Amino acid sequence: LSEGGLSARFINSEELGESFGSPFLAAYPYADELTFNGTTVSGLIIDATPALDSKGSNIAIAYQSEGNTLSFKNITSMIRFSVDMDGVTEVEISSNNGSPIAGTIEVDWNNGVPSIKNISNGSESISVTGNFVKGTIYYVNVIPTTIETGVTIRLNGIIAKSKKTSVTLGRSKMMVSEDLALEESGWDITGNFTDYGST
């Protein structure tokens, strides 16, 4: 897939033979450690990968049962943020009640509404590192969940924002928390991030 592309072309290998027209499951982005079983994909890792400063960083699966069309559906929730100070090299996002927002997940297609069946090696926090540029927008995938006691965001290990009330990180939803500095600032829960792909 090229950056910013609106379409992709898939070419089958000789090993697929006549079975190419049979039902199959696809995952984006692909990784060798993924395993597929019917309508379930296992081994998708939501962890401390670098935050991306571009769109197209969502994680999605598609299932084809008839025809030649793949319809990708988002799996994760996303947190969009920017920093409003220089010298930030680590951003940590944590659930306040220990709910896992990172880990290795097993996902079922679930008739086009992907659902997480299992989480292994779950973690209550995601820590992303890098030289964060002031004003640049970054995106981080997290496991969808409802956190009754809210979430906390730290910059370089120091609390920048802590929300104590319930937060729902919905599948294919985005939480926006911009202009982070070492003080409280406003945030919001937005709607579907359809500009990232099919919901």
Beta strands, then each sheet from edge to edge (+ up, - down):
strand 1: 24-28
strand 2: 35-37
strand 3: 40-46
strand 4: 60-64
strand 5: 73-74
strand 6: 77-83
strand 7: 90-95
strand 8: 102-108
strand 9: 115-123
strand 10: 125-129
strand 11: 138-142
strand 12: 145-147
strand 13: 151-155
strand 14: 158-163
strand 15: 167-169
strand 16: 173-180
strand 17: 188-192
sheet 1: 1+ 4- 5+
sheet 2: 2+ 3- 8+ 9-
sheet 3: 11+ 6- 16- 17+
sheet 4: 10+ 7- 13+ 14-
sheet 5: 12+ 15-
end
